[in-house]
Amino acid sequence: MSAASSLLLSAWLTGAGAPSPAPDPDPSSLSGAEAHRAGLEAYEREDYDAAGRYFERAYGENEAPGDLYGWAQAMRSLGECEQAIALYEQFIALDLGGEAQRAAEQNIERCREQIAAAPPTVVEEPAPAPIVDVTPPEPTPPIDEPVATKRRRRVDPAGLTLTVLGGAAMVGGGIVLGLGESRRRTQADSGDYDGFDALDGGIDRMHIAGGAALGLGATLAVTGIVLWVVRHRARTTTAFGRRRGLARAARTLVPRVHWTRGAMTGSTSP
């Protein structure tokens, strides 16, 4: 049976003939008869969704067989075959007989053929969980330690000062003695006794001053060297004592660490 004949059959079953309302009204605001007429108009213009809603409203109000049949037709036209089959079976259960019942049975077969011909529903499987790489990272090569620079020896300022002053005094004393000896040669070449005597006093004073400068310079230089050596040894001894103290503390701590590890792991060995 065609759609037009089905709608005519629905109209004949309900006996509706009143003028139709405005297009696409709200189904809930219509009476059963108005909803039936709106459903027929929607079906004629192939607005099957609106037709189904109008027929559903009309059948809810009047429970007319024509509205139930029209509702089933609209659902089948929308492709909702399972719902259409349920509505057709409900219509057949009314046992009206005649052309309407045969049309409902034929439409049930058509719906079942559509369901069988429809492609199967593909269920998307969840994406597999990402594979986590559990390979341990490669060990990082050890970083080369910087080469320790050789520590420069500290020069004692006092010892250096005394050594420099002593050297300068010794140089000055040597110069004064050299001048005295030069004057001594000049005195030996002099033919004047008075001049010889005058030079003799100055030469003696130069010898005395030069000798004193040499002696003072030697004393200062030796004192500075001795002071530097003594303080250097004192620092070396102190550093050596510190290193020995650290080594002694390390030797004392190592057995304690071994004992603590043994206690933590349950070992009885010290």
Order of alpha helices (4+ residues) and beta strands (2+ residues): alpha-alpha-alpha-alpha-alpha-alpha-alpha-alpha
